[in-house]
């Protein structure tokens, strides 16, 4: 198995969340197979899907007319797939546990934020 920086961060974050937040992981994309999110689990009775990025910078989140940022597109595809029940992999697990009485909770876990140069 190839270890990506993102996966090292994910492993450390999941261990920390388990210890400090009572996170209970249901599923994960540790092999980087292309799932929409990286880890899925429960925190305090709330189902949460989490995308992990070693660094988040403006180009990943800025919106431009006709083109979304990387994170916006990923989150939109995740939520859209859940509401259309058109999912596979990790999100199929999320759909089977999501009770649909409230919006799905999706988080972005960033190792650090890269500041724009002035």
N, C-alpha and C positions, 0 to 999 in steps of 0.2 A: 504494500500500500504506500502510495506517495503521500507525504505529509505537506500540506500547503500551510502557509502562514495563517490563513483564515481558519483552518481546522485546528491548529495549535491554540489559537485564541478561543475557538468554540469549546474545545475540551476544557480549557482552564475556566472559562466562563460558566459552563455547565456545572463543573465541580463546585465553583464558588456559589452559584445560585442554589444548588442542592443543600450546601452547608448553611448558607446565610438566609435564604428565602424559602426554604422548604420545597424547592423546585422538584417536580417529579416528571422526568422525561418519558414521553410516550414513544417517540420516534425521532430519528436524526438522519441526516444525509452526510455521514462521515466520509463516504467515498466520493463526494462531489459528483454525483450522477446527474445533476441538472434539476433536482427538485427546486421548486419555487422558494422554499424556506429551508433553513439549515437545522433547526431543532424545534420540536413541538412538545409541550408539556403543560403541567398545571402549576400555578402559583396561587396560593390562598384560595383555592376553589375556582380560579379563573383559567380557562384554557387559553394558551398563548402560543402563537407561531413566531419564531424569531429568525431574522436574517442577520448573519454575522459578516462584518466587514472589518478588516484590519485598520483601514483608514477611510474616513468619509470626507469628501471635498466638494466644493461647489458644483463642479461639473456633473456630479452624481445626482444632485437634487434640483438644480435650476430648471425651471420650466421655460420653454420657448414655444411660441406659436407653432403648432404642427409637430412638435417633437418633445417628448418627455425625457426627463433625466433617467438614468439607469435605475435608481431606487424607486422612483415614481412608477415606472413601467412594471417593475417586478411586483410592487404592492398592488397595483391595479389588476394585474393578471391573477394574483392570488385571490383577492376579494371577488373579482368577477367570476373566476372559476368556482369558488365556493357557492356563490349565489346561483350560478347556473347548474351546480352539481356536476360540473365537467372537470373532474380532478383525477389525478392518479398519484401514486407514491405517498409521500408524507402528507399531502393535503387530503388524500382519501381517508387517511387516519383522522385528520382534523375534522373532516365532514362527519365521520361516524361518531365523534364525541361532542360536536357542537350542537347545542340545543336550539339554536335559531331564535331564542327569545331576546337576545341582545346582539349587537354587532360583534363580529369576530375581533379578537384582540391580536394585533400584530405589532411586534417590536423590532427595532433595528439596534443591534448591539455593535458599537464601534470601538475599536481599540484606541483610536485617537482621531481627532479632527485636524485636518490639515488646513491651516490658515492661508488665505489668499495673499499673494505678494502685493505690496503697496507700490 
